[in-house]
Amino acid sequence: MTARVENQIPVAMLHEAALWHARLSTAAHADADVSLWTELTLWLEADAQHRLAFEQVEDLYATIDEFADDLADMPDSMPDSTKIEPVRPIWMRRPWRFGGAIALMACAAILLWTMQPPPTQRYATQIGQTRQLTLADGSIVTLNTGSAIAVRFTAHQRRIHLDRGEVLFRVAANPARPLIVTVGNLDVRDIGTVFDVLRTPQETVITVAEGRVAASPAGSSVAGVQLAAGDRFVQTDDTAGQIAHVDPALVAPWTTGYLVYNHASLSQVVDDLNRYFPQRILLQDSETGALPFSGALKIDSEQNMLGRLTKLMPLRADRAADGSIALSRVSISRVSDRSVPGGN
């Protein structure tokens, strides 16, 4: 079985990326002919992980270059016995003679490096819990109920993988080191802004409160969909996605303790409530789920939230023996007969 690093990139693929880096180095970049760049482009586009592997190799070489720069900047006042003179690597002086050696050295370096990959921090919240974190770069992330993320920063890139749930991102601006959030089959690229990402089994929802972001297929170089403040992008895994406009001031109201809706369907409201509580809320039928709802629901107990909902809409809530709650539509004449589930 092929060994894999923590981010699931096979070691063999990293070796290929190292060989490509070596070929470009020996061709001195500017002298590389069109066929070499065409081959590289085809290799990068053949697999989404190829680009990730190539980026990791570049990160490794950038770290080596930074170390070399530190040596070159050592003060001249150091004793001769300890002073280190920067020497131009022989492969830079005669690159045409050392292509094979570079490839072998690169593969060896990658193999050693994959044994100790850059650490990945993981954070999660339980059902009904929220959590705010300040990351190493100064970005602030707020996790909503039942959410999980994996954070991995390198010298040139900040990556966060949203496994499930909902997160509000307040990104510390750094154009030279973009932040990329991978969610479902999308990469959300940002430099410095505020946006919310929701991942459910059915769809991915990206809502921008400030600034701009780009959503593109994960691992691709395509520019993707450009989103500005007030844009909401909704995509299922098998659709191209659609953009709607919302009030930027109402993005992620859950961070203030409320769920706010403007002509939302009852099924959407129920989907949200089901992320906050372990007891499932069920709808009587599709007609009930299509009922429109506008208003704000304070996030506290399930009983209180359902009580407010049944007061605002012609609904009856009944608790079943298994603990689930059924919402059914009632006629206006029977509004006084509605019941709110108790704690039994």
C-alpha positions in Angstrom: 0.0 0.0 0.0 1.3 3.5 -0.9 2.3 5.5 2.1 0.2 8.7 2.6 0.8 11.8 4.6 -1.7 13.4 6.8 -3.4 15.4 4.0 -3.8 12.2 2.0 -1.3 13.1 -0.8 0.7 9.9 -1.7 4.4 10.0 -1.2 4.8 8.9 -4.9 2.9 11.9 -6.0 5.2 14.2 -3.9 8.1 12.5 -5.6 6.7 13.4 -9.0 6.2 17.0 -7.9 9.8 17.1 -6.7 11.0 15.8 -10.1 9.0 18.6 -11.8 10.5 21.2 -9.5 14.0 19.8 -10.4 13.3 19.9 -14.1 12.2 23.6 -13.9 15.3 24.4 -11.8 17.6 22.8 -14.3 15.9 24.6 -17.1 16.4 27.9 -15.3 12.7 28.8 -15.6 13.1 31.5 -18.2 14.9 29.1 -20.5 12.3 26.4 -20.3 10.7 25.7 -23.6 7.0 25.7 -24.3 6.8 21.9 -24.4 8.1 21.7 -20.8 5.5 24.2 -19.5 2.8 22.4 -21.5 3.8 19.1 -20.0 3.7 20.6 -16.5 0.3 22.2 -17.1 -1.1 18.8 -18.2 0.3 17.1 -15.2 -1.1 19.7 -12.8 -4.6 19.5 -14.4 -4.6 15.6 -14.5 -5.4 15.4 -10.8 -6.5 17.9 -8.2 -3.9 16.6 -5.8 -1.0 17.3 -8.2 -1.3 21.0 -7.6 -1.4 20.5 -3.9 1.7 18.3 -4.1 3.6 20.8 -6.2 2.7 23.6 -3.7 4.0 21.5 -0.8 7.3 21.0 -2.7 7.6 24.7 -3.3 6.9 25.3 0.4 9.8 23.0 1.2 12.2 24.7 -1.1 11.0 28.2 0.1 11.9 27.0 3.7 15.4 25.9 2.5 15.9 29.3 0.7 14.9 31.2 3.8 17.5 29.2 5.8 20.1 29.9 3.2 19.3 33.6 3.3 19.7 33.6 7.1 23.2 32.1 6.7 24.0 34.8 4.1 22.9 37.5 6.5 25.2 36.5 9.3 27.4 39.4 10.5 30.9 39.9 9.2 32.2 40.5 12.7 32.0 36.8 13.5 35.3 35.0 14.2 36.9 33.5 11.1 36.6 30.0 12.7 32.8 30.2 12.9 32.0 32.6 10.0 30.0 30.8 7.2 30.6 32.2 3.8 27.5 31.8 1.5 28.5 29.7 -1.4 26.5 29.5 -4.6 25.4 25.9 -5.0 27.3 24.0 -7.7 24.0 23.0 -9.4 23.3 26.7 -10.0 26.7 27.1 -11.6 26.4 24.0 -13.9 22.7 23.0 -13.8 23.0 20.9 -17.0 25.3 18.5 -15.2 23.4 17.9 -12.1 19.8 17.4 -13.1 19.7 13.8 -12.0 21.5 14.5 -8.7 19.0 17.3 -7.9 16.1 14.9 -8.6 17.5 12.3 -6.2 18.2 14.9 -3.5 14.7 16.4 -3.9 13.1 12.9 -3.6 15.2 12.2 -0.5 14.2 15.6 1.0 10.6 15.0 0.2 10.7 11.5 1.7 12.2 12.9 5.0 9.8 15.8 5.0 6.7 13.6 4.6 7.8 11.7 7.7 7.2 14.9 9.6 4.5 16.9 7.7 3.5 20.4 8.9 1.1 20.0 11.8 -2.6 20.2 11.3 -4.8 21.6 14.1 -8.3 20.3 14.4 -11.2 22.1 16.2 -14.8 21.0 16.7 -18.0 21.9 18.6 -20.7 19.6 20.0 -24.4 19.9 19.2 -25.7 23.2 20.6 -22.1 24.5 21.3 -20.4 27.5 19.6 -16.7 28.3 19.8 -14.5 31.3 18.8 -10.8 30.8 18.0 -8.0 33.2 17.0 -5.6 31.5 14.6 -1.8 31.9 14.4 -2.1 34.5 11.6 -4.6 36.6 13.5 -7.7 35.4 11.7 -10.8 34.8 13.9 -13.0 31.8 13.2 -16.3 31.1 15.0 -17.7 27.6 14.9 -21.4 27.1 15.1 -23.1 24.0 16.5 -21.8 20.6 15.4 -18.9 21.9 13.3 -15.4 20.6 12.7 -12.4 22.2 10.9 -8.8 21.3 10.2 -6.2 24.1 9.9 -2.9 23.8 8.2 -0.6 26.8 7.6 2.6 26.8 5.5 5.0 29.5 4.5 3.0 30.5 1.4 -0.5 29.4 2.1 -3.2 29.2 4.7 -5.6 26.2 4.4 -8.7 25.3 6.3 -10.8 22.3 5.6 -14.5 22.5 6.8 -15.5 18.9 7.5 -19.0 19.7 8.7 -21.2 22.4 10.2 -20.9 26.2 9.9 -18.1 28.6 10.4 -17.8 32.4 10.3 -14.4 33.6 9.1 -12.8 37.0 9.8 -9.7 36.7 7.8 -6.5 38.6 8.6 -5.4 40.3 5.3 -2.3 38.9 3.7 -2.3 39.1 -0.2 1.0 37.2 -0.4 -0.5 34.3 1.7 -4.1 33.7 0.7 -6.5 31.8 2.9 -8.3 28.9 1.2 -11.2 27.1 2.8 -12.0 23.7 1.3 -15.6 22.7 1.7 -17.2 19.8 -0.2 -15.9 20.0 -3.7 -15.2 23.8 -3.5 -12.2 25.9 -2.7 -13.1 29.3 -1.2 -10.2 31.7 -1.7 -9.9 34.9 0.3 -7.3 37.5 1.2 -9.0 39.5 3.9 -12.7 39.7 4.5 -15.7 38.3 6.5 -17.7 35.4 5.2 -19.8 32.4 6.5 -19.6 28.9 5.2 -22.3 26.2 5.9 -21.8 22.6 5.0 -24.8 20.2 5.3 -25.2 16.7 3.8 -27.4 18.4 1.0 -25.5 21.5 0.1 -22.8 24.1 0.6 -23.7 27.7 1.4 -21.2 30.6 1.2 -22.4 34.1 2.4 -20.1 37.1 2.2 -20.5 39.9 4.8 -17.5 42.0 3.8 -15.0 42.1 1.0 -14.8 39.5 -1.8 -14.1 35.8 -2.2 -13.8 33.4 -5.1 -15.4 29.9 -5.1 -13.9 27.4 -7.5 -13.7 23.6 -7.9 -11.3 22.2 -5.3 -7.7 21.9 -6.4 -8.3 23.7 -9.8 -6.7 26.9 -11.1 -10.1 28.1 -12.5 -11.0 31.6 -11.3 -14.4 30.4 -10.2 -17.4 32.4 -9.0 -16.6 35.9 -7.6 -18.7 36.8 -4.6 -19.1 40.3 -3.0 -20.6 41.5 0.2 -24.2 40.5 0.4 -23.8 37.6 -2.1 -25.0 34.1 -1.0 -23.8 31.1 -3.1 -25.7 27.8 -2.7 -24.5 24.6 -4.3 -25.3 21.0 -4.0 -22.5 18.6 -4.9 -24.1 17.8 -8.3 -25.2 21.3 -9.4 -23.4 24.4 -10.6 -24.8 26.6 -7.8 -26.9 29.8 -7.7 -26.2 33.3 -6.3 -28.8 35.2 -4.3 -28.5 38.6 -2.5 -29.0 39.1 1.3 -28.5 41.9 3.7 -24.8 41.9 4.6 -25.7 43.0 8.1 -27.7 39.8 8.6 -24.9 37.4 7.7 -24.3 34.8 10.5 -26.9 36.2 13.0 -26.3 33.0 15.0 -23.2 34.6 16.4 -25.5 37.1 18.3 -27.8 34.3 19.5 -30.6 34.5 16.9 -31.7 32.8 13.7 -33.1 35.4 11.3 -35.3 34.6 8.3 -36.8 36.6 5.4 -39.4 34.6 3.5 -37.7 31.4 4.2 -39.5 28.1 3.9 -40.4 26.2 7.0 -38.3 23.3 5.8 -35.2 25.5 5.9 -36.1 26.7 9.4 -36.5 23.1 10.6 -33.2 22.1 8.9 -31.5 24.8 11.0 -33.2 23.7 14.2 -32.2 20.1 13.7 -28.5 21.2 13.7 -29.0 22.6 17.3 -30.8 19.8 19.0 -30.5 16.0 19.2 -34.3 15.4 19.0 -35.3 15.4 15.4 -38.1 17.8 14.2 -40.2 16.3 11.4 -42.7 17.9 9.0 -46.1 16.5 8.3 -45.8 16.9 4.6 -44.2 18.9 1.8 -47.0 21.5 1.9 -46.2 22.2 5.5 -42.5 22.5 4.7 -43.3 25.1 2.0 -44.9 27.5 4.4 -43.1 30.8 4.3 -41.6 32.2 7.5 -40.1 35.7 8.3 -38.9 36.6 11.8 -36.2 36.0 14.4 -35.9 33.0 16.7 -33.8 33.3 19.8 -31.5 30.4 20.2 -32.1 28.7 23.6 -34.0 25.5 24.3 -35.7 23.4 21.7 -39.0 23.7 23.7 -38.8 27.5 23.8 -37.9 27.8 20.1 -40.7 25.6 19.0 -43.1 27.4 21.3 -42.2 30.7 19.6 -42.5 29.1 16.1 -46.0 27.7 16.7 -47.1 31.1 18.0 -45.9 32.8 14.9 -47.2 30.2 12.4 -50.4 28.0 12.1 -48.6 25.0 13.4 -49.0 22.2 16.0 -46.1 20.4 17.6 -46.5 16.9 18.9 -43.8 14.8 20.6 -43.6 11.1 19.7 -42.6 8.2 21.9 -39.1 8.2 20.4 -38.6 11.8 21.3 -39.0 13.3 17.8 -41.3 16.2 17.3 -43.8 16.4 14.4 -44.9 19.8 13.1 -48.3 19.8 11.4 -50.3 22.5 9.8 -53.6 23.6 11.5 -56.5 25.7 10.3 -56.8 29.2 11.6 -60.0 28.2 13.5 -58.1 25.6 15.5 -55.1 27.8 16.5 -56.2 27.8 20.1 -55.9 24.0 20.1 -52.2 24.0 19.3 -49.8 22.3 21.8 -46.2 22.9 22.5 -44.0 19.8 23.4 -43.1 19.6 27.0 -40.2 17.9 28.6 -42.0 14.5 29.0 
